[in-house]
Amino acid sequence: MHPQIIAMAAAEHVKDMQAEATRGRRVREARRARRGVITVAAAGRPVQPAAKLPCPQLPCPTLSARAA
């Protein structure tokens, strides 16, 4: 093929890739706007129940110096 045709095809390919990346970026931004921004701190936190129940296990008895 002629070098100019190859260069034109490569330039068209680059433009297509840039347009696809821009579309993907806009879709992600719109999705984030609908969901709300997820921060790293919020994403790492486990979901907590509404009311925390106390632990059913009784605390350990205190140890004295003589017992050790």
N, C-alpha and C positions, 0 to 999 in steps of 0.2 A: 504494500500500500504506500501511497504517497505520504511523506512525513507531515504535511500540513493537515491531511485528512485524519491521521492518527492524533495529532495535537488537538484538533477540533473535537474528535470523539472523546478524548481524555478530559477536555475542558467541560464538555457536556455532562460527562459522568460525575465530575467533581461538583458541578452545579446541582445535579440530581441528589447527590449525597448530602450536600449542604441543606437543600430544601427538605429532605427527609429528616435530618437532624433538627431543623427548626420546627417542623410539625410535631415531632416527638417531644421537644422541649415545651412547646405550647400546651400540648395535651397533659404533660406532667404538671405544669404550673396550674392549669385549670382544675385538675384532680386535687391538687393540694389545696387550692382555694375552696373547693367544695367540702373537703374533709377537715380542713384546719391543719395547721402546720404541726408536724410531729417532731418534737425535740428529742435529742438523744437521751436526756434524763427521763422523759416521760415514756419513751419506748422501752427503756430497760427495766422499769418498775413493774413488778407483777401486779395483777389485779387483786385488790384486797376486798374481802367480804364487807358487807355493810356494817355488821357489828362483830367485833372481835370477842370471842369467848375466852374466859380465863383458862389457863392450862389445868387439866384435871389432876396432874401429878402434884403431890405435896412437896414443898421445898425440903431440901436436905437438912437434917438436924445439924446444929452447930457443933463443931469439933472443939474440944478443949485441948490444951497443951499436954495433958496427961494421957489422953486417948491416942495421941500420935506417938 
